């Protein structure tokens, strides 16, 4: 078996292990009758053991793909997203042994599973690096930034658990509305996985020629019915649906089409779930958060930001500037990815400021942690794919 095939199989093993571990953490939460049994439940112990097995397999995927490609597997959307999921699980394992709270696993692992499923929708082929990416500073920059984001994501998981436990979902309120919006966001990611899988199974392809941002002719293949056309595009596939509107060269119309299809299918899925269960989606998950300790979740969320923020600062700003200077002879260029990294950094700096100076704890802190993760995911999905920049994945 080649290294690439071994790498793919190890990733599959990790995905299955995380699914099984989630079920065990669910058993730990539902079966616990006291605080002591909640922290030292045998179901929880089995859950963390299986999670560690999955993480080792995930790490094996990362190492073997690195060996197969000859460079760190963080150079495209599939590689970066799977690495991000791996680091999220690693951050969870660390915090689990510090706090022994099964609820964290019950919510963190499904998010990692969704992230891996999301990554699997992108091309998995190993490709050589372009000259600008052939730098060890790229490896240091991306891995450190992803690690910081993964730790910050755990703060959002703790914040979500806090909100699910403490918000009264039986009454209409702004808190219930926004918490349900968070649930909708997660379902939209599932919508992307479902839509991508569906169109892949049908074998849909539509080829277009267009003029890229450098005024050069190029070709592109859509795997979804084209809603938005590339700049000056012309269809090369007979009987293809015509795009609704042509986009400027700075916008990747193909990924914008994918995004809109995913949102549409995600909304349909959300409506179906609401009709089936006849209550907010958040209410379905609330029972699994009831046994969590609110003060502990608040502490985990804060500590995750304390740890993740300086790591993210190094990776997304300091190391990124060093790499940018090496690749393009400038430290900063107001590229879309650079701007959004700065926005993310400013947000978490503000988070720590209001937490320390104004005493924003509990619900306010939990909301900030969740909003921070939404900002990170917007960078991962929209900025990386739709807005074409120097080092976005568009």
N, C-alpha and C positions, 0 to 999 in steps of 0.2 A: 504494500500500500504506500502511495506517495505521501509526502508531507502535506500537500494541499488537501488530499482526501482525508487523511488522519485529522487534520485541523477541523474540517467540516464535521466529522463524526464526533469529535470532542465537544464542539459547540452544541450539537444536538443532544449529547449526553447532559451537558450543563442545563440546557433548556428543560429537559424532562425532569432532572433532579430538582430544579426550582419549583416546578409544578407540584411535584410530590411533597416537597418541603412545605409549600404553602398549605396543603391539606393538613399536614401534621400541626402546623401553627394554628390553624383553625380549630383543630381538636383540642389543643392546649387552651385556647381562649374560651371555647364553649364548655369544656369540661372542668375548668377551675372553679372551686367553691370557696376559696379563701385566698388571701394575698400570698401566703406561703406556697400553696399549691400552684398558684398562677405563675410564680417565678421559677419554681423547680418542678414543673410538670414533666412527666416522662414523654408526653407527646411533644412538648417543646424541646426537650433534649434530643429526641429523634429528629425533630425538624431542623435544628441547628447542625446536627451531624450530617444530614443529607445535604443541607445547604453548603457545608464545607466541601463535601465530595463534588457537588456541582461547581463550586468555585475553583477547585483544583483542576477539574476538567476544562473549565472556562480559561483558566490561566494556561493550561496545556494547549488549548486552541490558539491563544495569543502567541505563545512561544513558537509553536510549530509553523504557524503562518509567517511569522517573522523569519524563521529559518528558510521557508520555501520561497519567500519573496526577496530576501536579502536586505529588507528594510523594515522599520517598525510598521506594524499594520494599523496605521492611523491616517492613511493618505487618501481615502475616499469615504463616502458616506457609510457604506457597509462596515468598513473597518473601524472608523471612529465611533459609530453608534454601538457596535458590539463591545468595544473597549470601554465605553462609557457605562454600559450595563454591567460589565465585569467589576469596574471600580465601585459602582453603587452597591453591589452585593458585598464587596470587600469592606466598604465603609459600614454597612449594616452589621456584618459579622463582628467587627471591632466594637461597635456600640452595644451589640447584644451582650457580649461578655462583660461589658462595664455595668450594664443595667438589668440584664436578665428579664426582659419584657417581651413575651411572645407576640403581643399586638404589633410591635414594630416589624416583625418578620411577616405577619399576615398582610400588611399593607405595602411593605417595601418590596417583597419578592414579586407580587403581581405587576408592580410598576417596572421592575427589571425585565419581567417576562414580556410585557408590552413593548419595551424598548428593543429587546432582541427580535421580537416578531416584526417590529417596524424596520429594523436593520435588514432583515432577511428579504425584504421586498426590493432591495437595491442590487445592482450587479455585483456578483461575488468574485469575478475573475481577478486574478493577480496581475497587475499591470506595472510596467517600469515607471519610475519617478521622472518627472520633468526636471530640468536642471535646477529650477528655483527651489524644488523640494529636496534636493540631494544635500542635506545638511543635518548634522547631528543636533543643531539648535532647533530644527523643526521637531525632531523626536522629543527633545526635552520640553519644548514649548507646549506641544499638543498633549503629551501624557500628563504633564503637570496641570494644565488647564482642565483636562477631563477629570483628573483626580479631585481638584478643588470643586468642580461642579457636582461631582458625585457625592461628596461629603455635604455640600450645600443642599443637595436633593434630599438627604436624610432629614435635614431640618424641616423640609416641607412635609415629609411623611409624618414626622412627629406633630407638626402643626395641624395636618389633616386629621389625625387621630384625636387631637385636642378638640378641634371644632366639631367633629362628629359626636363626641361625647357630651359636649356642653351646650350645643345649639338645640333649641326646642324645635324639632321639625314638624310638630303637630300644628304649629301656628305660622301663618304667613308673616314673613319678616324679611328685611334686607339681607340678614345673615343667611337665612334659608335659601334665598334666591341665588346669592353668590356661591354658596356651597354647592348648590345644584349645578351652577355654571362650571364649577371645577370638575364635577362628575361628567358633564357633557364634554368637556375638553378631553378627558381620558377616552370617552367613547368615540370621539372623532378620530383619535389615533387608531382605535380598533377598526373604524370605518375605512381608514386608509389600507389596513392589512386586508380586510375583506374585499374592497374594491380592486386592489392590485391583484390579489389571488384570483378573483373572478375573471378579470380581463386576460390574465396570463393563461388561465385554463381554456378560454375561448380562442387564444392565439391571435388576438387583435393586434394589427400593426397598420400604421399609416405613415408613409414616408413623404417628407417635404424638403424642398430646397429653400434656402433663405440667405440673407446677407447678415453676417455677424457684426459685432460692435466694432471690428477693425475694418469694416467695409469689404470683407472677403466673402466669396460664395462658400456655402457649406450645406450639409444635409443633416437631417435629423429624423428619427423614427419615433412616433408617438405610440404608446401602448394603451392609451385611452382615446375615445372619440374626441377629436380636437375642438375644444371650446375657444381657445385663444391661439392665434397664429404668430409664428416668429416674424421678425422684421422682413418685409417684402417676401413673404413665403409663397411658394407655388406647390401644389400637390403633385407628387410623382406616383401616386397610387390611384388607379381608376376607382370611380364610385365611392370616393372617400367623403365623409361629412366635411363640409366647409367650416372653418373656424368662424366664430361669431364676430371677432374683432382682432385686428392686428396689433401687436404690442411693440413698443419701442425696443431698440437693441439691448438696452440695459436690463430688460426683464426677460427671464427665461420662460417663454410662453408654455413650453412643454410641462415644466414642473408646476406652473400656475394652473394649468389644466388638471394635472394630477391632484393638486391641492383642493381645487373646487369640487372635483368628483368625490374626493375623500370626505370633504365636509358635508356634501349633499347626502352621501350614503350613511355617514355617521349620524346625521340628524334624523334620517329615516329610521335607523336602528334605535336611536334614543326614543323616538315617538312610539315605536313598536313595543319597547320595553315598558314605557309608561302605561300603554294601553293594557299590557298583560298584567302588570303588578298593581296598577291603579294607585300608585303613590310615588313620591320622589325617589330617584335612584339612590340618593344619599341615605334615605330611610332604610334601604335594604342592607346597607353596610353599618348603620349605626349600632346594631346589637353587638357587633364584633369589637366596638370601641368602648363599650360601657364599663368593662372591667379594667381599663387602663387607668393609671394614676395621672391625673391632670398635671400635678406639680412636676412629676417625673418627665412627662412629655414636654412640658415647657422648658425644663432643664436640658433635655436632650436636644431640642430645637436650637436653644441658645448655644450650647457647647459645640454643636455641629457647625454653626456659623463661625464661632471663634476659631475652630480648627480649619474649616474650609476656606474662609475669606483670605487669609495670608497666602495659602497655597494657590488659590485662584489668582491672586494679585501677582505672584511670581510668574505663573504660567501664562496667563492671558495678557499681561501687560509687560512686565520686565523682560522675560525670555522672548516674548513675541516681538518686542521692539528690537532685540539683538538679532533675531532671525530676519526681521524685515530689513534691517540695515545691511545684513550680509547678502540678502537676496535682491534687494532693490535699491540699495545705497541710500536709504532714508529710514529713520526710526518710526515716523508716523505719516500717514498719507490720507487720513479720513476715508479709508475704504469702509464699505458698509459693515464688514465683520469687525473691523477695529472700532468703529463707532459703537456698535452694539456691545462689544466687550467692555467699553468704557461705561456705557449705560448700566450694565450689570454690576460693574465695580462700584459705581456711584450709589446704586440702589442698596447694596449690602453695607456700604459705608454709612449710609443714612440709617439703615436698620440698626447697626451697632450704636450709632449716635443717639437715636431716640430711646433705645433700650437702656443705655447707660445713664443718659442725662435726664430723660423724662419718665423713666420707670415704665416703659411700655412692655408689660409682661402679660402672660396669659393669652387672652383672645386676640388682642392687638398684635402681639408678637407672632402668634400662630398665623394670622392673616398675612403678615409681611413675609413669613417664610414660604407660604403657598404662592404668593404673588411672585416672589423671587424665582421659584421653580418655573412658573409660567414664562417669565422673561428668558430663562435659560432655554426652555423648550422652543420659544419663538425664534431664538437665535439658531438653534439646531435645525429647525424645520424651515421657517420662512426665509431667514437671512441667508442660510447656507444654500438653499435650493432655488429660490425665486429671484432674488436680487443678485445679478452677476457681478462679482467683485474679483479682485486679484487673487484672493485665496479663499473664496467660498467654493463649495462643492458644485455650484451651478456651472 
